[in-house]
Amino acid sequence: MWNRCGDLNSEVNRLKLLEPEIPEGTCPMIDEIFTFIDNLTGIDELVKEKHLQTLEKIRKANATLRILSLDWYENSRIIENKGEDIIKDCEKEREESEDIIKDLERKIEGLEEEINNKE
């Protein structure tokens, strides 16, 4: 029963190790491709424009994904902090329970001595 605190802490640490790093911004890469396509010669202007529009859609989607990932990262840290609070509370409860158990064990010993002395 008391292992739940340690198990939760171990799981949080395991998940931290599995977190991927946040990649660098993709806008410079998109800009590079954008410039490359924009400078192409001998390509139909409508085709070129379609590719450039697609790159802009990718840029916007990447920006949205970056914002969402940062939100999720921040939310995970909030959850982690709450988990740490739960672990602390659980450990405190365990310590208090152990103290109660020791007190009860002493009372039982006292009662056993009392019974033995009456015999």
Secondary structure, 3 states (H helix, E strand, C coil): CCHHHHHHHHHHHHHHHHCCCCCCCCHHHHHHHHHHHHCCCCCCHHHHHHHHHHHHHHHHHHHHHHHHHHHHHHHHHHHHHHHHHHHHHHHHHHHHHHHHHHHHHHHHHHHHHHHHHHC
